[in-house]
Amino acid sequence: MNSQLRFRKDGTFRVLQLADVQDGPEVSQDAIDLIEAAIEESDPDLVVLTGDQIRGYDPAYLATFRSRHDSVSGEDIPLGIRLESVINGGCDGSKSVPDPERALEDSRRKVLSTFQQFLAPIVSRGIPFAATYGNHDFQCGVSIDEQDDMYRSFTGCLNPVSQSGDGHHNNEDPLVCETGTFCLPISSSTGSQIAMGLMMVNSGDFAPQGGYGSPSAQAIEWLSNVEEAISAQSDTDSVPSLVFQHIPVPEYYRCLNKVSPFTWHAVEGYRAFSDACYTLNQEVCRPGGILGEGPCCSEENVGEFQQLQDTSGYFAMFSGHDHKNAFIGNIDGIDLGYAPTCGFCSYGPKASDRALRLLVFSEDDPAGYDSRLLTYGNLVARRPRHPLRVLVGEYMVSGMPSLRDMLRNPKIAVGVLVVAMSALKVWCRAWSHKRLPHRTSYKS
């Protein structure tokens, strides 16, 4: 039992979810200010990092970038990354790397520097933290196993060593499954038993057949086994537990309603769900939720949600990944929730809505937790230092679905209509002018 993590004497335990910092070697000061302010506001007992801490596709990692695990470092670099590198005064990545090991070592230093910056507000206050991984962390070329070692170099990191010296996974500790997948037991206020389980799950990155990945088969099985393990250390039949991971499960779509594509603020689904548009189902979602994009889950349902249902004790799952989403819905007794991005160097909502999520649990009823977003607009309330970059991230168009989603925003739709009408008016005037007969004046 980890004595560091226990309910307070008042019977509460406070968790701060930090999702999708997704930044390069020079972390946005706006993100750091938001993290700092959120910690001051929430006074957390634990901070959980739910993946994509590293912007693995940042031009700073051009020489070691890997789009997929089987890619060769520095090759198959997307055009967007090349262009961003050129704009920033770097090369376009077309030249071969003379010393791959030196380039990798440089990337390691940059990753560590990124960690130092966004972890500073956490570590300086002595707050315990734990991290799992997303689909962009590995793309910098530094493996998540190495990144795990880096995290453990910081005071307060609770990530356990998941591998033995020979590189095989540690099967002796039932609380540990693999890198990024482990259990943090929270003891009661008296320290006499485990009162809540907090599971960090590595939800994978990319699927071989396209789209996003999902947890490993071992992780799915472990979710049941670890609940049994911690329940054995409690005087209850099952310990109330929840999961934090990066990529949402397909069941998040059950929190939504299918609607007409002409519905204001509707969003199109992702891949397997792209045949429909959606809005929040207010009957299952808590008030104040935000649906800014279709949940980008794996197309393969590996049964993770079903495992949570079949295993007594689980009451919630919280994800990141979809930067514009911030809702909590209840499906068959299990809450499915989001934290939006807290970063300022990737796409997301407007600056004021970038946030961290606070969850406050009661020892008597952990499943009856309270939650709220700690937003940049409420806590920092200052214009971001790079407003144009944030604006581009807010209105970034990655394809026709995101363009159509944007046009379902009434303000944008009206703006586009006004511009189109003005352009049409100018064109009509020009066309009419060309059609008028030329008048010839005669002098006597």
C-alpha positions as MATLAB code, in Angstrom:
seq = 'MNSQLRFRKDGTFRVLQLADVQDGPEVSQDAIDLIEAAIEESDPDLVVLTGDQIRGYDPAYLATFRSRHDSVSGEDIPLGIRLESVINGGCDGSKSVPDPERALEDSRRKVLSTFQQFLAPIVSRGIPFAATYGNHDFQCGVSIDEQDDMYRSFTGCLNPVSQSGDGHHNNEDPLVCETGTFCLPISSSTGSQIAMGLMMVNSGDFAPQGGYGSPSAQAIEWLSNVEEAISAQSDTDSVPSLVFQHIPVPEYYRCLNKVSPFTWHAVEGYRAFSDACYTLNQEVCRPGGILGEGPCCSEENVGEFQQLQDTSGYFAMFSGHDHKNAFIGNIDGIDLGYAPTCGFCSYGPKASDRALRLLVFSEDDPAGYDSRLLTYGNLVARRPRHPLRVLVGEYMVSGMPSLRDMLRNPKIAVGVLVVAMSALKVWCRAWSHKRLPHRTSYKS';
ca = [
       0.000    0.000    0.000;
       1.417    3.408   -0.948;
       1.197    5.493    2.221;
       1.739    8.663    0.188;
      -1.735    8.393   -1.262;
      -4.519    8.457    1.266;
      -7.744   10.264    1.891;
      -7.436   13.383    4.001;
      -8.706   13.538    7.552;
     -11.795   15.318    6.209;
     -12.494   12.247    4.049;
     -11.613   13.765    0.652;
      -9.019   13.009   -2.012;
      -8.329   15.528   -4.785;
      -7.042   14.518   -8.238;
      -6.020   16.977  -10.946;
      -6.070   15.621  -14.516;
      -3.595   17.234  -16.891;
      -4.266   16.269  -20.513;
      -2.449   16.944  -23.775;
       0.236   19.486  -22.932;
       1.521   18.388  -26.351;
       4.430   20.792  -26.580;
       7.998   20.920  -27.822;
      11.277   21.661  -26.018;
      10.143   25.207  -25.171;
       6.827   24.760  -23.385;
       4.346   27.594  -23.797;
       4.455   29.890  -20.787;
       0.658   30.127  -21.020;
       0.415   26.370  -20.396;
       2.807   26.607  -17.451;
       0.846   29.547  -16.026;
      -2.392   27.548  -16.358;
      -0.899   24.493  -14.630;
       0.482   26.698  -11.868;
      -2.835   28.482  -11.339;
      -4.813   25.221  -11.418;
      -2.595   23.705   -8.740;
      -2.964   26.793   -6.552;
      -6.742   26.671   -7.000;
      -7.234   22.933   -6.491;
      -4.616   21.925   -3.879;
      -4.443   18.373   -5.338;
      -3.304   15.247   -3.567;
      -2.299   13.734   -6.917;
      -1.747   14.952  -10.481;
      -2.351   12.501  -13.333;
      -0.897   13.089  -16.798;
      -3.081   11.296  -19.343;
      -0.840   11.251  -22.399;
       0.527   13.364  -25.238;
       2.738   15.339  -22.925;
       5.262   15.418  -25.773;
       4.550   16.957  -29.177;
       6.401   14.169  -30.895;
       5.879   15.700  -34.328;
       7.474   19.013  -33.308;
      10.122   20.190  -35.835;
      12.652   20.027  -32.996;
      12.477   16.222  -33.353;
      12.789   16.208  -37.140;
      15.898   13.992  -37.157;
      14.378   11.332  -34.883;
      10.673   11.632  -35.772;
       8.783    8.351  -36.240;
       5.230    8.472  -37.544;
       4.687    4.840  -36.482;
       6.666    2.345  -34.428;
       7.855    0.515  -37.525;
       8.971    3.729  -39.252;
      12.614    4.653  -39.748;
      13.653    7.680  -37.712;
      13.869   10.852  -39.761;
      12.000    9.400  -42.737;
       8.384    9.730  -43.948;
       8.163   13.191  -42.401;
       4.773   14.787  -43.154;
       4.753   17.916  -45.280;
       3.259   19.999  -42.467;
       6.211   19.274  -40.169;
       8.691   20.125  -42.941;
       6.953   23.418  -43.616;
       6.827   24.332  -39.922;
      10.522   23.581  -39.642;
      11.350   25.833  -42.598;
       9.165   28.624  -41.202;
      11.003   28.333  -37.880;
      14.328   28.692  -39.656;
      15.311   25.039  -39.717;
      15.872   22.542  -42.523;
      13.081   20.650  -44.243;
      14.317   17.246  -43.163;
      15.276   16.193  -46.681;
      18.940   15.706  -45.811;
      20.057   12.521  -44.137;
      21.126   12.614  -40.502;
      24.932   12.197  -40.288;
      24.934   10.850  -36.735;
      21.641    9.162  -35.695;
      22.849    8.407  -32.159;
      23.836   12.008  -31.615;
      20.444   13.134  -32.930;
      18.675   10.728  -30.555;
      20.692   11.956  -27.605;
      19.717   15.512  -28.545;
      16.055   14.476  -28.592;
      16.436   12.891  -25.161;
      17.734   16.174  -23.773;
      14.812   18.045  -25.324;
      12.239   15.633  -23.888;
      13.764   15.924  -20.433;
      13.718   19.721  -20.757;
      10.019   19.609  -21.662;
       9.314   17.479  -18.589;
      11.253   19.858  -16.364;
       9.197   22.821  -17.528;
       5.640   21.542  -17.190;
       6.410   19.458  -14.090;
       8.023   22.365  -12.238;
       4.760   23.652  -10.675;
       4.004   20.095   -9.493;
       7.426   18.999   -8.276;
       8.219   22.311   -6.547;
       5.178   21.812   -4.308;
       5.980   18.180   -3.502;
       2.789   16.879   -5.117;
       2.830   13.201   -6.209;
       2.178   12.598   -9.891;
       1.747    9.725  -12.329;
       1.896    9.607  -16.119;
       0.665    7.425  -18.928;
       1.134    7.875  -22.668;
      -0.715    8.932  -25.804;
      -0.289    8.557  -29.540;
       2.258   11.369  -29.995;
       4.715   10.814  -27.117;
       6.763    8.119  -28.881;
       6.934   10.033  -32.185;
       9.860   12.126  -30.962;
      12.009    9.003  -31.295;
      12.509    8.531  -27.554;
      10.674    5.376  -26.441;
       8.053    5.516  -23.722;
      10.227    3.159  -21.658;
      12.983    5.776  -21.705;
      10.472    8.520  -20.990;
       9.223    6.490  -18.025;
      12.768    6.417  -16.647;
      12.967   10.189  -17.101;
       9.737   10.737  -15.181;
      11.053    8.639  -12.304;
      14.047   10.965  -12.020;
      11.673   13.621  -10.661;
      10.712   13.710   -6.990;
       7.120   12.609   -6.497;
       6.791   10.392   -9.580;
       4.729    7.295   -8.794;
       5.306    5.444  -12.077;
       6.558    1.983  -11.101;
       9.312    0.140  -12.921;
       7.404   -2.115  -15.290;
      10.339   -4.081  -16.659;
      12.959   -6.251  -15.057;
      16.629   -5.949  -15.886;
      16.392   -8.393  -18.785;
      13.735   -6.275  -20.501;
      10.788   -8.509  -19.660;
       7.710   -7.162  -17.931;
       7.554   -7.416  -14.175;
       4.951  -10.085  -13.425;
       5.626  -10.243   -9.692;
       3.727   -7.071   -8.771;
      -0.030   -7.448   -9.435;
      -0.382   -3.658   -9.418;
       1.841   -3.287  -12.494;
       1.007   -4.449  -16.020;
       3.268   -2.625  -18.480;
       4.754    0.797  -19.169;
       1.984    3.324  -18.576;
      -0.425    0.727  -17.132;
      -0.410    0.408  -13.353;
      -2.537    0.837  -10.236;
      -2.279    3.517   -7.563;
      -4.152    2.333   -4.454;
      -5.555    5.141   -2.298;
      -5.718    4.214    1.367;
      -8.406    5.291    3.795;
      -7.918    8.361    5.973;
      -6.821    6.084    8.815;
      -4.479    4.109    6.576;
      -6.069    0.847    7.622;
      -7.262   -0.322    4.196;
      -7.504    0.560    0.515;
     -10.457    2.878   -0.043;
     -10.133    3.574   -3.797;
      -8.190    2.319   -6.793;
      -6.823    4.582   -9.513;
      -5.751    2.759  -12.677;
      -3.462    4.392  -15.223;
      -3.830    2.640  -18.598;
      -1.670    2.908  -21.699;
      -4.365    3.082  -24.388;
      -1.973    2.520  -27.308;
      -1.234    4.886  -30.174;
      -2.040    3.902  -33.778;
      -3.756    0.816  -35.182;
      -2.027   -1.141  -37.986;
      -5.175   -0.935  -40.119;
      -5.425    2.830  -39.646;
      -6.959    5.079  -37.032;
      -6.083    5.050  -33.369;
      -4.992    2.187  -31.180;
      -6.343    0.574  -28.036;
      -5.003   -1.033  -24.847;
      -3.202   -4.351  -25.119;
      -4.959   -7.644  -24.399;
      -2.779   -7.943  -21.297;
      -4.007   -4.568  -20.029;
      -7.650   -5.541  -20.512;
      -7.184   -8.752  -18.516;
      -5.150   -6.905  -15.894;
      -8.020   -4.491  -15.207;
      -9.976   -7.366  -13.706;
      -7.043   -8.975  -11.915;
      -5.825   -5.771  -10.278;
      -9.282   -4.966   -8.923;
      -9.308   -8.364   -7.244;
      -5.805   -7.739   -5.877;
      -6.654   -4.439   -4.188;
     -10.046   -5.687   -2.989;
      -8.202   -8.387   -1.063;
      -6.673   -5.560    1.002;
     -10.051   -4.064    1.891;
     -12.948   -5.139    4.078;
     -15.376   -4.604    1.172;
     -16.208   -7.021   -1.635;
     -14.812   -4.591   -4.220;
     -12.831   -1.362   -4.036;
     -14.353    1.622   -5.900;
     -11.993    2.281   -8.815;
     -11.594    4.455  -11.901;
      -9.404    4.527  -14.992;
      -7.337    7.325  -16.517;
      -6.058    6.896  -20.074;
      -5.467    8.854  -23.259;
      -7.664    7.482  -26.060;
     -11.403    7.152  -25.316;
     -13.268    3.870  -25.767;
     -15.932    3.579  -28.526;
     -18.673    3.643  -25.878;
     -18.145    7.397  -25.545;
     -20.452    7.648  -28.561;
     -23.255    6.338  -26.353;
     -23.092    9.690  -24.537;
     -24.182   11.361  -27.782;
     -27.343   11.678  -29.855;
     -27.413   11.168  -33.613;
     -28.824   14.282  -35.248;
     -29.365   15.844  -38.668;
     -26.216   17.227  -40.355;
     -28.030   20.583  -40.429;
     -28.139   20.786  -36.609;
     -26.278   23.729  -35.114;
     -23.132   22.749  -33.182;
     -23.348   19.104  -34.297;
     -20.076   17.278  -34.998;
     -19.334   14.442  -37.388;
     -18.231   11.092  -36.027;
     -14.766    9.630  -36.549;
     -14.073    6.788  -39.020;
     -16.425    3.940  -37.994;
     -18.869    6.572  -36.707;
     -18.482    9.004  -39.612;
     -21.871    8.171  -41.125;
     -23.663   10.444  -38.638;
     -23.544   13.778  -36.821;
     -23.822   14.057  -33.054;
     -24.675   16.332  -30.148;
     -24.455   15.664  -26.413;
     -27.208   13.523  -24.939;
     -28.275   15.771  -22.077;
     -30.141   12.889  -20.436;
     -26.907   11.029  -19.648;
     -24.399   13.914  -19.504;
     -23.733   16.263  -16.631;
     -24.721   19.913  -17.196;
     -22.127   22.171  -18.789;
     -20.470   19.514  -20.941;
     -18.767   20.470  -24.201;
     -18.652   18.419  -27.410;
     -16.234   20.126  -29.777;
     -15.320   17.174  -32.017;
     -16.273   13.586  -32.657;
     -14.567   11.184  -30.196;
     -11.501    9.793  -31.963;
     -11.537    6.276  -30.586;
     -10.190    3.035  -31.977;
     -12.292    1.364  -34.658;
     -11.703   -1.966  -32.917;
     -13.657   -2.398  -29.713;
     -11.329   -4.541  -27.607;
     -13.837   -4.884  -24.773;
     -12.293   -2.522  -22.244;
     -15.599   -0.892  -21.275;
     -17.220   -4.329  -21.049;
     -14.414   -5.443  -18.764;
     -15.101   -2.493  -16.463;
     -18.785   -3.420  -16.423;
     -18.072   -7.087  -15.721;
     -15.640   -6.293  -12.908;
     -17.299   -5.074   -9.733;
     -15.904   -1.772   -8.417;
     -15.280    0.374  -11.484;
     -17.321    3.565  -11.670;
     -15.526    5.918  -14.106;
     -13.055    6.418  -16.935;
     -11.434    9.728  -17.876;
      -9.601   10.401  -21.139;
      -7.881   13.188  -23.055;
      -6.883   12.966  -26.732;
      -9.828   14.933  -28.157;
      -8.667   18.432  -27.272;
     -12.033   20.168  -27.686;
     -14.159   17.769  -25.637;
     -15.018   18.334  -21.980;
     -18.040   16.353  -20.869;
     -19.000   13.585  -18.437;
     -21.706   11.077  -19.337;
     -22.973    8.031  -17.485;
     -23.440    4.801  -19.433;
     -24.774    1.749  -17.603;
     -23.491    3.017  -14.272;
     -20.008    4.001  -15.455;
     -19.012    7.619  -16.041;
     -17.115    8.438  -19.236;
     -15.376   11.790  -19.006;
     -12.918   14.087  -20.755;
     -10.385   16.741  -19.877;
      -9.641   19.189  -22.711;
      -6.116   20.185  -23.686;
      -4.202   22.397  -21.288;
      -1.582   23.135  -23.945;
      -1.210   26.107  -26.269;
       0.869   24.666  -29.130;
      -1.677   22.405  -30.788;
      -5.310   22.532  -31.867;
      -7.997   23.026  -29.253;
     -10.792   25.251  -28.010;
     -10.441   28.993  -27.573;
      -7.741   30.017  -25.106;
     -10.168   30.732  -22.267;
     -11.554   27.155  -22.431;
      -8.216   25.324  -22.232;
      -8.224   23.662  -18.851;
      -7.315   20.994  -16.313;
      -9.975   18.833  -14.644;
     -10.321   18.593  -10.873;
     -12.010   15.559   -9.309;
     -12.821   15.510   -5.592;
     -13.619   12.090   -4.128;
     -15.301   11.287   -0.830;
     -14.025    8.337    1.174;
     -17.583    7.331    2.043;
     -18.719    7.373   -1.610;
     -15.919    7.727   -4.193;
     -18.384    7.181   -7.055;
     -20.308   10.268   -5.940;
     -17.359   12.537   -6.769;
     -17.521   16.203   -7.728;
     -15.704   17.523  -10.791;
     -15.101   20.847  -12.487;
     -12.851   22.396  -15.104;
     -10.162   24.858  -14.077;
      -9.945   27.059  -17.146;
      -7.421   29.541  -18.437;
     -10.186   32.128  -18.737;
     -11.148   31.866  -15.067;
      -7.723   31.390  -13.510;
      -5.253   33.293  -15.692;
      -7.651   35.660  -17.464;
      -4.972   37.128  -19.684;
      -4.556   37.273  -23.431;
      -2.289   34.395  -24.524;
       1.235   35.372  -25.488;
       0.819   34.013  -29.017;
      -2.837   34.707  -29.836;
      -2.452   34.020  -33.556;
      -1.089   30.529  -32.919;
      -3.968   29.801  -30.536;
      -6.463   31.188  -33.055;
      -5.055   28.938  -35.779;
      -5.353   25.963  -33.413;
      -8.940   26.881  -32.613;
     -10.009   27.024  -36.258;
      -7.646   24.413  -37.688;
      -9.196   22.459  -40.559;
      -7.794   18.939  -40.881;
     -10.267   17.784  -43.528;
     -13.804   18.153  -44.812;
     -15.427   16.823  -41.598;
     -13.780   19.517  -39.457;
     -14.692   22.160  -42.053;
     -18.330   21.078  -41.986;
     -18.275   21.031  -38.171;
     -16.994   24.599  -38.226;
     -19.784   25.721  -40.525;
     -22.340   24.334  -38.048;
     -21.272   27.081  -35.667;
     -23.909   29.818  -36.173;
     -21.427   32.690  -35.757;
     -19.043   31.221  -38.316;
     -21.864   30.329  -40.681;
     -23.240   33.871  -40.538;
     -19.753   35.305  -41.028;
     -19.154   33.119  -44.074;
     -22.564   34.096  -45.457;
     -21.851   37.813  -45.009;
     -18.494   37.486  -46.758;
     -20.055   35.439  -49.557;
     -22.869   37.991  -50.033;
     -20.375   40.860  -50.101;
     -18.239   39.061  -52.655;
     -21.313   38.308  -54.755;
     -22.361   41.963  -54.618;
     -18.951   43.111  -55.817;
     -18.969   40.538  -58.597;
     -22.466   41.591  -59.734;
     -21.413   45.214  -59.893;
     -18.368   44.342  -61.949;
     -20.406   42.137  -64.277;
     -23.075   44.834  -64.724;
     -20.421   47.412  -65.517;
     -19.028   45.218  -68.284;
     -22.498   44.702  -69.736;
     -23.344   48.424  -69.983;
     -22.867   49.933  -73.511;
     -19.985   52.337  -73.803;
     -21.074   55.931  -74.275;
     -19.217   58.031  -76.841;
     -19.077   61.743  -76.343;
     -18.828   64.073  -79.342;
     -17.395   67.523  -79.263;
     -18.837   70.128  -81.613;
];
